[in-house]
Amino acid sequence: MADQKRTAGWLPLTHIHSKGAQGVAHALEKALAQEGREDRHTHGFHTYPAGLHPETARALLELLPGDSLFDPFCGGGTSLVEGMLDGRETFGSDISPVAIAISNGRTRLWTPERITKFRSASRRIAKEAQENEEYPPPFITSRVKPWYEPHVALEIEGIRKGIAESDPEVRAALELVLSSMLIKVSLRRSDTSPQRVERTRPIGTTAILFHKKARELGRRWEAFAADVPEETPEAQIVQMSGLESDPPDLVHSILTSPPYPGVYDYLPFQQLRLAWLNWDSPEIWNQEMGSRRAFNKSPREAMFNWKEDLRTWMTRVPHQLHRNGRAAIVIGDGVMENRVIPVLKPLTMEARDAGLTVVASASGGRQDMGTGLMREEHILLVEKS
């Protein structure tokens, strides 16, 4: 097993409660009560907002039957990585191109030869990027210029051009490496904070960081492949809204965490990545479920739309599961007009209306670091019986 390292991350729960089948409810409480960060296998590579805790996913898999797993809102791919480590055939979807890139990168089972080719390409690109003297083209510069020191922009452009000229077999992985560092070398405070901060990055270190991150990803792939059971296939992942996507066949289990209402703007968080890597697609912005910008613009309309989207998705779930299949849904309360939006009740109602049986649920409170409000997170376990 790969080394495990915990750093500050998920805050401790202030309280927790559950209902339903006693043994299952207690297991849901344990799954929900994870804190800190897990930095093992490929989980720690590339940040992604509001990701499912790896140990939560691992614990929930013990309650989910069968050898196939689907996550329609896969985000950074946590459930898919844990599903593969459990030897399952895994399927995922997400509307965000950044989520798709991260999920694909985290679930690859590469041969040593291919990893060597990837590392060699990163070394060459990093060296060439340190000598680049051309700034990004106008369609990129217009979107990223305020966020980068000039010499950093030169090095990123050198990396971008080097990736475009690289072997297609390793190009997507090299793009993922570049994506993983674009916020770190910028003047933006963090992935989830657009606040500008003044800091200086020494010349040449952006290109060096690219090579360093590529070597890190290679090591993570090696650790991941060593622990995935033999004959386990790579995850099959498609870019599509979770409200429309289906696995290619019925699955035994669903493990997912749909967007919380009014809490995040997943796509705007990714503006710099979308610009540098040409991943943007204007039509997807209006398809984002429960976005904070929608709740800021028209709270009641946004709440109505979120509930309609929840119903649309939940009615698909029974048609995706084998008989006696189960779905574990991890979701948190929302925020609207500086007040908490409880979500467990509408989620439970939609599950029952869709013909699913509620097995158990667990809820725990954590303080919202942005608003200071006390919001609860929930796990609902349902069954197609």
N, C-alpha and C positions, 0 to 999 in steps of 0.2 A: 504494500500500500504506500502511496506517495506521502511525503511528509505533510503534516497539517500545521497550519499557523493561524492563530486568531489575532485579529486586530479590532480596533473599535468599529462598530457597525450597528446592527440592530439593537435598539435600546431594550432594557428589561421590561417585562410586563408589570404594570402596577396592580393588576387583578386578573383573575381568569375564572371562568365558569363554563359549564357544559350541560348538555341534556341528551337523552337518548340511551341506547344500549350501553350499560355501565362500562364494560371493558373497552368498548370502542370509543366512548366519550373520553375516557381517561387517556387513551392513546392519542386522541386529537388534541387534548390539552398539552401533552408532552411535545407533539409536533409543532404546536403554535408557539410554545414558550422558548424558542431558540433565540439566542442573542449573540452578539459579536459577529465576526465575519469568518467564513471558511475560505481558505486559500489553498485548495488542493485540486489535483487534476487540472482541468481547463477552466474551472469556475472563476478563478481570480484574474483571468486575462480579459481585459477590457471592461470598463465600468458600464453599468446599465441601470437607469433609475428604477427604484422600487422592485428590484429583483426578488424572486422567491428564494428564501434561505435554503441552501443545499440540504441541510439536515432536516428541515421541514419536509422537503420533497422525499428524502430517503425514508423518513418515518412513515409518510403517507403511503408509500409504495407497499409497505407491509400490510396495509389494509385494502389494497387494490388487487384484484385477481388477475390471473392470466399472463400471457406473454406478449401482449401488444398494448401500446399506450399512445394516446393522442393528446396534444396540447394545442388548442385553437388560438390561444393568445400566448405564444411561446416566449416572447420577449428575448432575453439573452440566452435562452435554451437550458435553464437550470434543470427543469423536469426531464428534458430529453437526455442530458448528460447522465443524470441519475438512473433514468430508465435503461440506458445502454449499459451502465455499470451493473445493473440488475439482470442483464442478459435479454432485455426485451426488444422487440421490434417497435421502433418509435416513429411517430409522425407529428409534424408541427406546422403551424402557420402563424403569420403575423403581417399586419399591414405596413409596418415600418421597414424600409430597406436596411436601416442600421441594425435592427433586431435580426433580420434574416442573415446579414453578414456575420454577426456575432454568433448566432445559433449554429450556422454552418461551420464556422471556424472552430467552435468548441466541441463539435461532435465528429470531427474527422478522425479516421483511422489510417494514418499515413504510414507508408513503408519507410524504413531507415533511408533508403536510396532517395525517396522523394523529399524527405526532410533535409537531407544533405544538399539537394538541388536548391531547395528553398533558402537554406542558410547561405549558400554561395551567392545566390542572387541578391540577397539582402546586403551582403558584404560589398559586392560590386556597386550596388545602388548608393549605399552610404558614402562610399569613397567618391563617386562621381558627383553626388549632391553637394559635397563640401566645395566643389569647384564651380558650381553652377552660377551663372551671372545673368540669367534671364528671369524676370519677374513673371508671376502667373498671368495668363491672358485676361483681358478685361472682364469677361463674364464671371471669373472667379474673384479678381481683385475688387470689383465693386461690392462684393458681399463679405469679404474677409479682411480688407485692408486695415480697419480700425483695431483689429484684434491681434496683430502680430508686429513685432519689430521687423524692420526691413530685411535684416540678415537672416532672420528666422524664416520669413516668407520665401527668400531665395532658396534656402535649403529644402523647405517643404516642396517647392516647385521642382527642384532637382529630383527629389524622391518620387514625386508624382510622375514626372516624365520617365524616370527609370523604370517604374512599375509598368507604365504603358508599353514599354519596349521589351518587357520580360516575357519569358515562356508562359503561354496561357495556362499551363498546368499548375503554376504556382502564383499566378497573378492575383487571384481573389484573396489568397492568404496574405500576400504582401500588402494589399489594400487594407485588410483588417489590421495589420500592424500599424500602418500609417494612421488609420482611424483611431486606434487605441491611444495615440499620443497627441492628437490635435488640440485637445483642451489643455493638457499639461504644459505645452510649449506656447500657449496663447496668453493673452492678457485678461482672459475671462477667469472669474474666481473658481468656478467648478462646473461640472456637467449640469447641475440643476440651479445654478445661480448665474444670471447674466451680468452681474456686477463687474465692472472693469477694475482691475487692480494693476498698479504699476510695479513691474518687476523686470529684471534684465537677465537674459540668457546668454551665456558666453558664445561667441562665434564658433561654429563647428560642432557644438554639443547636440544640436537637433538631429543631425545626421548620425552621430554616434549613438544617440538614444534609439533611433530606428533599428540599427543593427543589434543593439542590446535587447530590444523588445522582441526581435525576430528570434534570437537565440533562446529567449525565455519561452516563447511559444513552442519552439521545437522541443524543449525539455518537457513542457506540459503535455504535448502530444505523446511523447514517449511514455510518460507516467500513466496517462489515460489508457493508451493501447495495452499496456502491461496488465491493467486491472479489468479491462472489459473481457467478459467470457468469450471464448473462441466461438466463431461462427455468428456472433452478434452483428447484424448489419448496421451500417451508418444510418443516422436519422434521415428521413425524407422530409424536407422542409420546403414550403411554398410561400411566396409573398401573396397574401390574400387576407381579406378581412375575416376575422373569426366568426363573423355573422353569416358568412357565405361558404366557408371552407368545410370540407369533409375529408376524413381519411379515405384511402383508396378502397377499403373494405371495412366491415364492422370490426371494432376493437373491443378488448375485454375491459379496458379502463381509460378514463379521462382524468388527467391531473392538470389543472390550469388555474390561473389567477387573472380574471378579466379586469379591465380598467376600473379604478375606483371613480365615482362621480365627482367631478370638480376638483380633483387633487393635483393632476399633472397635465402638462402639455408635452407629450412625448416627442412629437415631431419638431416643434420649435426648439426644444432642448438640443436638437441635432443639427442646427443650422450650419455650423462650420463644417461638419462632416459631409452634409448633403452638398455643400458648395464645392469643397475641395475634390470630392470623389465623384462628382456629377451623378449623385444618387437620387436627386430630387425628382419628384413626379407630382405636379400641382394637383392632380385630381385626388390624390390620397389625403390631402389635408382636411377636406370636408367629410371624410369617412371615419375620422378618429372618434372612437366611442368615449363619451363622458369627459371630453377635454375641459380643462380649466377655463380656457378662453371662451368656450361656449357658455359656461356658467357665469362668467363675468359679464358677458354681453346680454344674456337674457336668462336669468336663473330658472324661472319656472318652465320656460320652453325647453331649456336644456335638460331639466329633470324629467319632463315628459318624454323627451327623446331617448334619454338613457333607459328609462323603464321599458319603452318600446323595443329598444335594442336588446335589453336583457331578455324580454319575452321571445323575441325573434331567435336569439341564440339558444335559449333553454328548450324551445320546442324542437330544435335539431338534435339535442343530446340523445333522446331515446332511440332515434333512428341511426345513431352512430355506434351504439353499444350492442354487444351480444346480450342474449338473455342472461340475467343475473350479473351483468356487468355493473361496474360502479364508477361514479364520478366524484372526485374530491375537488371542491371549489374553494380557493383561498381568496378572500376579498376583504377590503377594509371599508369602514364608514367614509362617506364623502364629506365635502365642505360646500356650503352654499350660503352666501351673505353672512359670513363669519359665524355660522352655526353648523353643527354636525348633522349629517344626513345618515340616519340608521339604514343599513342595507340588508341585514340578515332576514328581516321579515319579508320584504318584497322578493328576495332571492328564494326563500323557502316556499312562498306562495306560487311563484312561477314554476318551481320544480314540481310541486304537487299538481299544478294545473297541466303540466306536460306529461303526467302519468308516472312520475318517478316516486319512489318510496324514500322518505327521509330516514336514514339509519341513525345518525347522531350529528351533533354540532358542538363546536367549542368557540368561545369568544374571550378575548383578552384586551385590556386597555393599554395603550401607549400614548404618550404626549406627542402631539404633532409639533415638530421642531419649527415649522414655518409659522403657524397660527397660534401655538400655545394651547390649542384646544385638546381635550382628552377624547381621542377617537378609539374605537374598538376595531380590532381585526378579527376575522371569523374564518372558520373552516366548516363547510357543510359537506357531509358525506351522504350521497344519495345512491339508490340502486334501481336498476331496471328489473322488476320482478314480475 
